Amino acid sequence: MSRIGKLPVNLPAGVTVTVSPDNVVSVKGPLGTLSQKVDSDITVTVEDGAVHVTRPTNQPRHRSMHGLYRALIHNMVEGVSKGYEIKQELVGVGFKAEVKGQVLELSLGYSHDIHFMLPPEVKAEAVTEKKSNPIVTFKSIDKQLIGQVAAKLRSLRKPEPYKGKGIKFVGEQLRRKAGKSANAK
């Protein structure tokens, strides 16, 4: 048995899960609704306030999907009940971020500003305090989507290893390199 797949997904108060005949799992909670198509071989049942995921055989394909779909359902339940939040820090002289509706306007040291369109499911907030780096906060109920948006933002200016300039996650430890030595012979 998959160690992840055999664990039941407990449903918090206010969250309901429905499984349609064509194997689409819909999770509805106080923050919104998410749905996920599940492979036809995997069985999803809702019993006693918990979701159980089972597989028909021990084939490698079924074993891998067993844990995958259980994790996806758990992420959906967590998303509609609590939501997800990712914070990123813009490290660099003159780096700026400003949110205008669903557009994130960034100044990242290039010759032009970058206008970053956000999906409608993701809300962004940019905070700039004096003597500190600008911080961009993303909030959403969809874990996969918010992670994809954060990765795309980071790819615009990855942190470099010498001074650490770039876009990094808050709390992320960067591997730093020593610069060239002045007295090397």
TAFEN-V312296 format. One record per pair of residues at least 24 apart in sequence whose ideal C-beta (glycine too) atoms are under 10 Angstrom apart, sorted by the first residue. I is the first residue (numbers start at 1). J is the second residue. D is the distance in whole Angstrom. If there is no record, write none. Layout:
i j d
I J D
I J D
//
This chain:
i j d
1 54 10
1 55 9
1 58 9
1 63 9
1 66 8
1 67 10
2 53 9
2 55 8
2 62 9
2 63 6
2 64 8
2 65 9
2 66 5
2 67 4
2 68 9
2 70 8
2 71 10
3 67 8
4 53 9
4 66 8
4 67 4
4 68 9
4 70 6
4 71 6
4 74 9
5 42 9
5 52 10
5 53 6
5 54 8
5 55 7
5 62 10
5 63 8
5 64 9
5 65 9
5 66 4
5 67 4
5 68 8
5 69 8
5 70 5
5 71 8
6 52 9
6 53 8
6 54 9
6 55 10
6 66 8
6 67 9
6 70 8
7 50 10
7 52 9
7 53 9
7 67 9
7 70 7
7 71 10
7 74 8
8 45 10
8 46 10
8 47 8
8 48 9
8 49 9
8 50 4
8 51 6
8 52 5
8 53 8
8 70 9
8 74 10
9 44 10
9 46 9
9 49 10
9 50 6
9 51 4
9 52 8
9 53 8
9 70 7
9 71 9
9 72 10
9 73 5
9 74 5
9 75 10
9 76 9
9 77 6
9 78 9
10 48 10
10 49 7
10 50 5
10 51 8
10 74 9
10 77 8
11 46 8
11 48 9
11 49 5
11 50 6
11 51 7
11 77 6
11 81 9
12 49 9
12 77 7
12 78 9
12 80 9
12 81 5
12 82 8
13 49 9
13 81 9
14 80 9
14 81 7
15 49 9
15 51 10
15 76 9
15 77 6
15 78 9
15 80 6
15 81 5
16 46 9
16 80 9
17 44 8
17 45 10
17 46 5
17 49 10
17 50 9
17 51 5
17 73 8
17 76 8
17 77 7
17 80 10
18 46 8
19 43 9
19 44 5
19 45 7
19 46 7
19 51 9
19 73 10
23 69 10
25 51 8
25 53 9
25 69 8
25 72 8
25 73 6
25 76 7
25 77 10
26 76 9
27 51 9
27 73 7
27 74 10
27 75 10
27 76 4
27 77 6
27 78 10
27 79 8
27 80 5
27 81 9
27 141 9
28 76 10
28 80 7
29 76 9
29 77 7
29 78 9
29 79 8
29 80 3
29 81 5
29 82 9
29 83 9
29 141 8
30 80 7
30 81 7
30 82 9
30 83 10
30 141 10
31 79 7
31 80 5
31 81 7
31 82 8
31 83 5
31 84 10
31 139 10
31 140 9
31 141 5
32 79 8
32 80 6
32 83 9
32 121 8
32 140 9
32 141 5
32 142 9
33 76 9
33 80 7
33 141 9
34 72 9
34 73 10
34 75 9
34 76 4
34 77 9
34 79 6
34 80 6
34 121 9
34 141 6
34 142 6
34 143 9
34 144 10
34 145 10
35 76 8
36 69 8
36 72 5
36 73 7
36 75 9
36 76 6
36 144 10
37 69 10
38 65 8
38 68 10
38 69 5
38 72 8
38 73 8
39 65 5
39 66 10
39 68 9
39 69 7
41 65 7
41 66 9
42 66 7
42 68 9
42 69 5
42 70 9
43 69 10
44 69 7
44 70 9
44 73 7
51 76 10
51 77 7
71 143 10
72 143 9
72 144 8
74 143 10
75 141 10
75 142 8
75 143 4
75 144 8
76 141 8
76 142 8
76 143 8
76 144 10
78 141 9
78 143 7
79 140 8
79 141 4
79 142 6
79 143 6
79 144 9
79 145 10
79 146 9
80 141 6
80 142 10
81 141 9
82 141 9
83 123 10
83 139 6
83 140 7
83 141 5
83 142 10
83 143 10
83 146 9
84 122 10
84 138 8
84 139 7
84 140 6
84 141 7
84 142 8
84 143 5
84 144 10
84 145 9
84 146 5
84 147 8
84 150 10
85 123 10
85 125 10
85 137 6
85 138 7
85 139 5
85 140 8
85 146 8
86 122 10
86 136 9
86 137 7
86 138 5
86 139 8
86 140 9
86 143 10
86 146 6
86 147 7
86 149 8
86 150 5
86 151 10
86 153 9
86 169 7
86 170 9
87 125 9
87 127 9
87 135 6
87 136 7
87 137 5
87 138 8
87 139 10
87 150 9
87 169 7
87 170 4
87 171 8
88 126 10
88 133 10
88 134 9
88 135 7
88 136 5
88 137 8
88 138 8
88 149 10
88 150 6
88 153 6
88 154 7
88 167 6
88 168 7
88 169 6
88 170 7
88 172 9
89 132 9
89 133 5
89 134 7
89 135 5
89 136 8
89 159 9
89 166 9
89 167 7
89 168 6
89 169 7
89 170 5
89 171 9
89 172 8
90 126 9
90 128 9
90 133 6
90 134 5
90 135 8
90 136 7
90 153 9
90 156 10
90 157 8
90 165 9
90 166 8
90 167 6
90 168 9
91 133 5
91 134 9
91 157 9
91 159 7
91 160 10
91 163 8
91 164 6
91 165 6
91 166 6
91 167 8
91 168 6
91 174 9
92 133 8
92 134 10
92 157 8
92 159 9
92 160 10
92 163 8
92 164 9
92 165 4
92 166 7
92 167 9
93 163 10
93 165 8
95 128 9
95 133 7
95 134 6
95 157 8
95 165 8
95 166 9
95 167 8
96 126 8
96 128 7
96 134 6
97 124 9
97 125 10
97 126 4
97 127 9
97 128 7
97 133 10
97 134 5
97 135 8
97 136 5
97 153 9
97 167 9
98 124 10
98 126 6
98 128 8
98 134 9
98 136 10
99 123 9
99 124 5
99 125 6
99 126 5
99 127 10
99 136 8
99 137 10
100 124 10
100 126 10
104 136 7
104 138 9
104 149 9
104 153 8
106 134 9
106 136 8
106 153 8
106 156 7
106 157 8
106 167 9
107 134 9
108 153 10
108 156 6
108 157 5
108 165 9
108 166 8
108 167 7
109 157 7
109 165 8
109 166 9
110 156 9
110 157 8
114 153 9
114 156 6
114 157 9
116 149 9
116 152 8
116 153 6
116 156 7
117 149 10
118 149 7
118 152 10
118 153 10
119 145 6
119 146 9
119 148 9
119 149 7
121 145 6
121 146 8
121 149 9
122 146 6
122 148 9
122 149 5
122 150 9
124 149 8
124 153 9
133 167 10
133 168 9
133 170 9
134 167 10
135 170 7
136 167 8
136 170 10
137 170 9
//
